[in-house]
Amino acid sequence: MDIFISAILGDLTTRSINFIIRKFPTPMLLDVEDHLRRVLLRAQVIIDEAMDRHITNQVMLLKLDMLRDTMLRGYYVLDTFRYQRHNEAAAKDQNVSHSSFMSNRCTQALKEMRETLDDLNYMILDVNDLIMFLISCPRLYRQPYSMHLQLANCMFARQMEAQFVINFLLQTQPHGVEELEVLPIVGPCQAGKSTLVAHVCKDGRVLNRFSEIMFFSIHRFTDDELATFRKGCATKIQNHMSDSNKDGGLLVVVELDGDLNEEELNRLYSASKQYVPRGSKLIVTSRFDNIVKFGTTQALTLKHLSDEAYWYFFKTLTFGSMDPEMHPRLRHLAMEIARTQRSSLNSANIVSRLLRDNFDTKFWSKVVAFWKGSIQLRICRFGEHPFDLLYQNKPANLGRMVVPSEEVVVYHLQQRSSEEEVPNISMQDVIYGSIKPHGNVEVLLWKSRIPPYYSYVYTCEIRELKSTGGKRKRCSES
């Protein structure tokens, strides 16, 4: 009986909302939209001010992190509503029941915007007591970047994770405890594990805590790699003993770019305990979670950016110093492109620069059509989104916008240091240009402008797109 009554009340509520929206759709939605936009600006001011402060208080960071996530969701909800409104205007000429369609869309949009608005108002009130604390935190030295330059030259949305790692490194063991402390950092390919560690290692508190910081990249922990590891540790220990001004241990960072089996992991852990001095700490990063069991503290798991965070990042980089509000059609196209990129930061940097350099509706529409068609074709052929394959470091097929009769097969991603040479051919040239080379070729995906300043290089094959005869199975866009 209670379920029956609840269902009736729920239906009556929905009908009431639909009636109100049908009767007063535009004023109500625009009022909520305007209110949400103004509250988002207030949240933006707080977050921007926090980014310029050196904050170590974990509770403060948690509250700011929650506010930032809600702010990003708010921008995403707002732009999604505008995106839907644009699509609805374009659908008026089609033979659909537009009034019913519009009513349902308005109901959902109004609900989402109101929920986000309530959450933001509550969270801003919640952090008001912390504003004075925020002002008391020392200001970080920054050039007066505009926001798009700041995002391109900083680690985006990882402040909480960075402080988690710093807290682990600065924590001292009780007297007499000699256990090697190990922090595992796990996450998919291109989630930012190396970038996070590099930024932590530049922190002044970490530099003062350890006498030396060592980096190792290990594929399989073979005898040769064991010898290299042992020799590197011995050299650093010798330097440490000869330097009377340094009394801290070593910080050893090991990047595992392969899936080590249990025997190899045991050898790595044993070697670390044997060859590093007391007071040292070990950070191990990997795409595989089998390293978690070797941690002496809770593992840190990184994920790709959420859709909301990625859209904020992509939009900011794409429009640069221009206001997206002044270009609603381009903002709509940018959201369509961002949704095809599977939260890839490397791709965001490449595509946003391409769009900024070609600030034209016709060109952006061409990029939208290319990515939608290319991805749908490859999902039909291979059953997976190509970016999902790239995140697993598996071969993936990508299209070429200027040469649609060809495709690019990406086989392997390499990270190269700033001292190593990189290819002259860029991924932008391959995907969006008309370069001629065929066969196997190394291609520069992206050269990062933030620590550890890696260059990301793909091993690719450019080849003719094979035509498929017969009926092709239907598949939906993913």
DRENDREN-442449 format. One line per 2 residues: for each residue x negated, y, z of C-alpha. Coordinates in steps of 0.2 Angstrom, whole numbers. Layout:
% DRENDREN-442449
X,Y,Z ~ ...
% end
This chain:
% DRENDREN-442449
0,0,0 ~ -14,12,5
-23,8,-12 ~ -7,11,-21
-4,28,-13 ~ -22,33,-15
-20,29,-34 ~ -4,40,-35
-12,54,-26 ~ -28,53,-37
-18,53,-53 ~ -7,68,-47
-24,77,-43 ~ -31,74,-60
-15,79,-68 ~ -14,95,-58
-32,100,-63 ~ -29,96,-81
-13,107,-80 ~ -23,121,-72
-37,120,-85 ~ -25,119,-100
-16,135,-93 ~ -32,144,-88
-47,135,-96 ~ -58,149,-101
-58,162,-86 ~ -60,148,-73
-74,139,-82 ~ -83,156,-86
-81,161,-68 ~ -89,145,-61
-102,146,-75 ~ -107,164,-70
-107,160,-51 ~ -118,145,-54
-130,155,-65 ~ -132,168,-52
-135,155,-38 ~ -148,146,-49
-157,163,-50 ~ -158,164,-31
-164,146,-30 ~ -177,150,-44
-184,164,-34 ~ -187,153,-18
-195,139,-28 ~ -206,151,-38
-212,159,-22 ~ -215,142,-14
-226,137,-29 ~ -237,152,-25
-240,146,-7 ~ -252,134,1
-239,123,10 ~ -244,108,21
-228,106,32 ~ -220,90,27
-203,95,32 ~ -204,111,22
-210,102,7 ~ -196,90,8
-183,104,9 ~ -191,113,-5
-192,97,-15 ~ -173,94,-13
-169,112,-17 ~ -180,111,-33
-171,94,-38 ~ -154,102,-36
-159,118,-45 ~ -165,107,-60
-149,97,-60 ~ -139,114,-60
-148,120,-75 ~ -145,104,-83
-127,104,-79 ~ -125,122,-85
-134,119,-102 ~ -125,102,-104
-108,112,-102 ~ -114,124,-115
-120,110,-126 ~ -103,102,-126
-94,118,-129 ~ -105,121,-144
-100,103,-150 ~ -82,106,-147
-82,122,-157 ~ -90,112,-171
-76,98,-169 ~ -61,109,-172
-61,106,-191 ~ -61,87,-188
-45,77,-187 ~ -46,73,-168
-34,78,-154 ~ -44,93,-149
-33,99,-135 ~ -34,83,-126
-53,81,-129 ~ -55,99,-123
-45,96,-107 ~ -55,81,-102
-72,89,-106 ~ -67,105,-96
-61,94,-81 ~ -77,85,-80
-88,101,-83 ~ -78,111,-70
-80,96,-57 ~ -99,95,-60
-102,113,-60 ~ -93,115,-44
-101,101,-35 ~ -118,108,-40
-113,125,-35 ~ -108,119,-18
-124,109,-16 ~ -135,124,-20
-126,136,-9 ~ -128,123,6
-146,120,2 ~ -150,139,0
-142,142,17 ~ -152,127,24
-169,134,19 ~ -165,152,24
-172,149,41 ~ -188,143,33
-191,159,22 ~ -201,167,36
-212,151,37 ~ -214,152,19
-220,170,19 ~ -233,165,33
-241,152,21 ~ -257,158,13
-254,163,-6 ~ -263,153,-19
-274,163,-31 ~ -266,163,-48
-267,173,-64 ~ -251,182,-68
-245,169,-80 ~ -228,169,-87
-218,154,-82 ~ -221,144,-98
-240,146,-97 ~ -239,142,-79
-230,125,-82 ~ -242,121,-96
-257,124,-84 ~ -251,116,-68
-245,99,-62 ~ -226,100,-63
-214,93,-50 ~ -227,83,-40
-230,94,-25 ~ -223,82,-12
-233,67,-20 ~ -249,77,-19
-247,82,-1 ~ -243,63,3
-260,58,-4 ~ -269,72,4
-261,67,21 ~ -268,50,18
-285,56,14 ~ -286,68,29
-280,56,42 ~ -294,49,53
-295,31,60 ~ -295,28,78
-312,26,85 ~ -319,8,83
-308,4,68 ~ -318,-1,53
-304,-7,41 ~ -306,1,23
-290,11,20 ~ -282,9,3
-268,19,-5 ~ -260,11,-20
-252,22,-33 ~ -241,13,-45
-231,20,-60 ~ -228,17,-79
-240,23,-92 ~ -241,42,-94
-232,45,-78 ~ -246,56,-71
-256,45,-59 ~ -273,51,-65
-267,69,-65 ~ -260,68,-48
-277,61,-41 ~ -287,73,-50
-278,88,-43 ~ -279,80,-25
-298,78,-27 ~ -299,97,-31
-291,102,-15 ~ -304,110,-4
-299,100,12 ~ -302,84,2
-319,90,-4 ~ -324,95,14
-318,78,20 ~ -329,67,9
-347,67,5 ~ -344,60,-13
-330,56,-24 ~ -332,42,-36
-321,37,-51 ~ -321,20,-59
-310,14,-74 ~ -308,-5,-74
-300,-16,-87 ~ -305,-33,-81
-316,-35,-65 ~ -329,-45,-73
-347,-48,-67 ~ -353,-33,-77
-340,-21,-70 ~ -344,-28,-52
-362,-24,-55 ~ -358,-6,-61
-347,-4,-46 ~ -360,-10,-34
-374,1,-42 ~ -363,16,-42
-358,14,-23 ~ -377,11,-19
-382,27,-28 ~ -369,38,-19
-373,30,-2 ~ -391,34,-5
-387,52,-9 ~ -376,53,6
-389,47,18 ~ -402,59,11
-390,74,13 ~ -390,79,31
-376,92,28 ~ -364,79,23
-357,67,36 ~ -341,61,28
-338,44,19 ~ -335,41,1
-318,43,-8 ~ -317,29,-21
-304,31,-35 ~ -301,15,-46
-290,17,-61 ~ -285,0,-67
-280,0,-86 ~ -277,-18,-86
-267,-31,-77 ~ -279,-39,-65
-275,-56,-58 ~ -275,-60,-40
-293,-67,-40 ~ -300,-51,-49
-290,-40,-36 ~ -298,-50,-22
-315,-47,-29 ~ -312,-29,-31
-306,-27,-13 ~ -320,-37,-6
-333,-27,-16 ~ -325,-11,-9
-326,-17,9 ~ -344,-23,6
-352,-8,-3 ~ -343,8,4
-348,15,21 ~ -337,17,36
-325,31,35 ~ -323,29,16
-306,28,8 ~ -300,19,-8
-286,25,-20 ~ -281,12,-33
-270,17,-48 ~ -261,4,-59
-246,1,-70 ~ -243,-15,-61
-236,-17,-44 ~ -247,-32,-39
-259,-20,-31 ~ -246,-14,-18
-250,-29,-6 ~ -268,-23,-4
-263,-6,3 ~ -266,-2,21
-252,12,20 ~ -236,14,10
-239,14,-8 ~ -234,29,-19
-223,25,-34 ~ -223,38,-48
-209,38,-61 ~ -206,48,-76
-197,65,-74 ~ -178,64,-72
-168,70,-87 ~ -164,86,-77
-182,90,-73 ~ -188,85,-91
-175,97,-99 ~ -181,111,-88
-199,108,-92 ~ -196,105,-111
-185,121,-112 ~ -197,132,-103
-212,127,-114 ~ -202,128,-130
-195,145,-128 ~ -210,152,-120
-208,171,-116 ~ -191,171,-125
-175,170,-116 ~ -165,154,-121
-149,164,-117 ~ -152,175,-132
-153,160,-144 ~ -138,148,-140
-139,138,-156 ~ -158,135,-154
-155,130,-136 ~ -142,118,-142
-154,110,-154 ~ -168,110,-141
-157,99,-129 ~ -154,87,-143
-172,85,-147 ~ -177,83,-128
-164,69,-126 ~ -174,59,-139
-191,60,-131 ~ -188,49,-116
-196,61,-104 ~ -213,60,-112
-224,74,-106 ~ -236,72,-120
-222,73,-133 ~ -215,88,-124
-231,98,-126 ~ -233,93,-144
-215,96,-150 ~ -213,112,-140
-228,120,-148 ~ -222,114,-165
-205,122,-162 ~ -212,138,-155
-223,140,-171 ~ -207,137,-182
-194,147,-173 ~ -181,144,-186
-164,136,-185 ~ -166,126,-201
-182,119,-196 ~ -176,114,-178
-161,106,-186 ~ -173,96,-197
-182,90,-182 ~ -166,84,-174
-161,74,-189 ~ -178,67,-191
-179,60,-173 ~ -161,54,-172
-162,45,-188 ~ -180,38,-185
-176,32,-167 ~ -159,24,-172
-168,15,-187 ~ -181,8,-176
-169,2,-162 ~ -160,-7,-176
-176,-15,-182 ~ -184,-19,-165
-171,-18,-152 ~ -180,-5,-141
-183,13,-141 ~ -201,16,-148
-205,27,-133 ~ -200,13,-121
-213,2,-130 ~ -226,16,-129
-224,17,-110 ~ -228,-1,-109
-243,1,-120 ~ -236,-10,-133
-236,-7,-152 ~ -222,5,-158
-216,11,-175 ~ -213,30,-177
-207,39,-193 ~ -215,53,-203
-204,68,-205 ~ -212,75,-221
-216,58,-229 ~ -200,48,-224
-206,33,-235 ~ -220,30,-223
-222,25,-204 ~ -235,26,-191
-238,10,-180 ~ -246,15,-163
-256,1,-156 ~ -265,7,-141
-267,22,-130 ~ -285,28,-124
-289,41,-111 ~ -306,50,-115
-315,62,-104 ~ -318,80,-109
-336,75,-113 ~ -331,62,-126
-328,65,-144 ~ -310,65,-151
-302,63,-168 ~ -300,77,-180
-282,71,-185 ~ -269,75,-172
-252,66,-169 ~ -243,82,-175
-252,81,-192 ~ -247,63,-193
-228,64,-188 ~ -224,81,-194
-237,84,-208 ~ -241,76,-225
-259,70,-222 ~ -265,57,-234
-275,44,-225 ~ -268,26,-224
-273,11,-214 ~ -281,11,-197
-285,28,-190 ~ -288,36,-173
-276,50,-169 ~ -277,63,-156
-261,63,-146 ~ -264,77,-134
-279,86,-125 ~ -273,91,-108
-277,108,-101 ~ -276,102,-83
-287,90,-73 ~ -294,78,-76
-294,86,-94 ~ -291,69,-103
-289,68,-121 ~ -276,55,-126
-280,45,-142 ~ -269,33,-151
-276,19,-162 ~ -263,19,-177
-259,12,-194 ~ -251,23,-207
-242,12,-220 ~ -227,12,-232
-210,9,-224 ~ -204,-8,-228
-187,-8,-236 ~ -174,-20,-229
-162,-28,-240 ~ -145,-35,-236
-133,-29,-223 ~ -141,-20,-208
-133,-22,-191 ~ -125,-8,-183
-132,0,-168 ~ -128,15,-157
-141,29,-154 ~ -150,27,-138
% end
